[in-house]
Amino acid sequence: MAEGGNTAVVVLLKGAPYEGSRTWLFGSKKAIYDHLPQHLLGIGLVTLQNRNITRKPYENNLCIIQKLEVLRASRKK
């Protein structure tokens, strides 16, 4: 998997959209809770931080949370 800064955390809400969106993209697990309320996700930050969502996404009846690698074009200097 990629080094720090090359991953993103995707949150897919299964219920009604929140502020007009069901799909959210974050740079970290902590950033999720700066924008989405815990009751909307059904899992707290500490519990989520203890889960490895790189290998297997976290899923409950409210959302799916997954960490993905950001694919970038190669740079030639």
Phi, psi and omega in degrees: 000163185288162176282174182308141181089353180248019178234159177223150177253123181256131176243123177248116179276133182273336182268212180295150178299150174250123184051039174085004183222143174257341182246128182231143181237128184229160178272346180202165176295321180299321182298332178305313186282352172281342185238332181241136178288147182302322182296337179285334184262329181077017178209140180275164182299313183298317179296317179295321179295334179277356179260142174268099182266007177283317182278319182220127181297152172275134180218136171222193183283354181254329187200170170234130179237126184220143175259130182233153176280136175275121181269130183236155174289149179286151179250137176244128180257000000 
